Amino acid sequence: MSTTVTPGAVTAVPRNEPAAPAARRPVAADGRRPLWQRVLFVSALVGAAVIFMLPFVWLVSASLRPREYVFAPGFLPAPFAPGNYAEAWRAVPLLTWLFNSVVVGVAAAATVTISSAWVAFGFAYFRFPGRNLLFGLVLATMMLPFAVTMIPTYLIWSKLGFVDTQVPLWAGNLFGSAFYIFLLRQFLLSLPREYFEAARVDGASYPQLFWKLAFPLIRPALLVAFVFEFKSSWTDLLKPLIYLRNEQLYTLPRGLKVVLDRFGYGGEQQWEVVLAGSVLATVPMIILFFLAQRHFVAGIATTGRKG
């Protein structure tokens, strides 16, 4: 029996082809979350923003009402009485207190930012025995409450003759702050060390490393420290209560205490004046935040990426 092979006939040879990929979950073309998650997230943010804004909205509304309607329910200033701000401006030297707060706030923020940056640069750049232990001791000072050091600090400033001056309100920041040292050190550790080593090879001194190289690179973190300390100084009442006696040296928080004593509890019950003064003291900080918002958020986002 013979088998005839037809010319041109080709037998298919099976090949090992890759298996079809498993079905994947579809991903949005723009890489964003599903719509319902974004809606839920934005709704939560808006709700939280409204909750946090309600006290300030009520403050502004109540400050624009006549005396008998200050504590009336609702958020609309009806009847409308914008003259409360003129009355508050005439009743007390708000302009003087505002200027004092700006001077003290800028001095306190600038001194603590520069001094803390110097110490943070030392902890981030130099390698020496006991560095971590020393840094831990610096951080441990944050556990000391202000009440523990309040009396010794007052005695020091009293011996130096600075009581009833604005110097104690900001000069203590010349020695830095443990919180800002930690904040700036974390930012400095995120910078490539090769930058500094290359500058050292080129003959740069340590002060030049800080001022010409590190200082421009950590500007967002410096702005965060500056804004934090300026806000802390702007709202500080305890130090002005301890050190200031002359009304012309008062900062805004100390001046608002005078307004509260004179027109609020135990006084003339002119709450519209107290609330108008509170709004005038709050608005500058809101303006400062909006002016520095972009750099402020960038500094918060990039600080602490490296431990």
Secondary structure, 3 states (H helix, E strand, C coil): CCCCCCCCCCCCCCCCCCCCCCCCCCCCCCCCCCHHHHHHHHHHHHHHHHHHHHHHHHHHHHHCCCHHHCCCCCCCCCCCCCHHHHHHHHHCCHHHHHHHHHHHHHHHHHHHHHHHHHHHHHHHHCCCCCHHHHHHHHHHHHHCCHHHHHHHHHHHHHHCCCCCCCHHHCHHHHHCCHHHHHHHHHHHHCCCHHHHHHHHHCCCCHHHHHHHHHHHHCHHHHHHHHHHHHHHHHCCCHHHHHHCCCHHHCCHHHHHHHHHHHHCCCCCCCHHHHHHHHHHHHHHHHHHHHHCHHHHHHHHHHCCCCC
